[in-house]
Amino acid sequence: MDERLLAQTALAKIGEALAELSPLDQAIVELTVVAGMSGSMIGTDLGLTRTAVTTRLSRARARLKDVLGPELLAELGIVGRRGPGGGR
């Protein structure tokens, strides 16, 4: 497969995975990854606490990781790169 086809396939998978999230979780992921906003800023914009944003983002990332795999998410900056077992 050429690179363009691989990119199109990856984008389609990402779109499908994001569509499985609730609209609120989609917004949180978008504001975090695309806009680079902090949890506090997102909470203020969406009427949530920073803790609620952090929890929802963590759960959304886990769902995306299950669907897309950790390597693709790390390349996109949605989750950090970690070795086997996760560790912090």
N, C-alpha and C positions, 0 to 999 in steps of 0.2 A: 504494500500500500504506500502511496506517496504521502508526504507530510501534510498536504492540504486535506486529503481524505481522512487521515488520522485526526487532524484538528477538528474537522466537521463532526466526526464520530464522537470525539470527546465532548464537544459542545452540546451535542444532542443528549448524551448521557447526563451531563450536568443539568441541563434544562429539565429533563425527566426527574432527576433526583430532587431538584429544588421544588418542582411542582408537587412532590409528595409532602413537603413541609407545609405547615399552616401559613397563612398570609403574614401573621405576626412574626413567625420564625424566619420566613423569607426576608422580611424587612430587616430583622436584626442581623442576619448573615450579610445582606447587601450593605447595610450601613457600616458594619465592621470591616468587611473585606474591601469593598469598592471605595467607600467614603473615608475609611480609616478612622472612624469615630470611636471614642472610648465608651465603655459601658455606662458611665455616668451621663455622658452626652446623649447617648441613645435612650437611656431611661427618661431623661428630661423630655426629649422629643416625643416619646411614645407613651408617657405617663406611667412608667414602670420604675421600680427601684433598680439600683445597679445590681443588686443580688439577683433579682428576677431576670434581668438581661443576661447576666453571666450564666445562670442556670439554663435558660432557654438556649443560649448560644452553645453551651457545652452539649446539650442533648441534640441540637440540630447538627452539630459537627459529627457526633457519634452516628446519627442516622445517615448522613452523607458519606461518612467513611465506610459504613456497611455496604452502601450501594455502589460507591465509586472506587473504593480502595484507598488506602493511605498514601500511596505514591502520587496519584493524581492530585489529591487534595493538598499534599505538601507542595507540589509544583505550583499550584494555583495560589498558595498562601492562605488556604482556608484552615489548615491545621499545620502545626509544626512538625518537623522531621524528628522522629525518635527511633531509637534502636529497638530491637526485639524486646517485647515485654512492656513497652511504653515508658516507664520511668520518667521522673521529672528532673 
